[in-house]
Amino acid sequence: MPPNQSTISRTVCGSTRKCPVVHSASSAATSSASSIWVAQQYLPDSLQGKILARSLIRLGIKKVALTYVNNDYGKGLADNFRSEF
């Protein structure tokens, strides 16, 4: 199945602006194949924020703005990101 329009838009935006994009819900194999700035992940919720932070650190990014969905998943992701970044 091809990626949906939302996935395509995020992929193009991330690649064009050299901004890391993580597709956490896309199962399309082509979503991340075209750019080093785009990744897919299928990891436990407890690891997602930590791995994203490590990826940004490896890319040399020193400052980020963090927004998240105000629910258990979003808060957990933000907390794990903060603890690692």
Protein Blocks (a to p, Z undefined) as FASTA:
>chain_A
ZZdfklmmmmmmmmmnopacddfkbcbfklmmmpckbccddddfklmmmmmmmmmmmnop
abdcddddddfklmmmmmmmmmmZZ
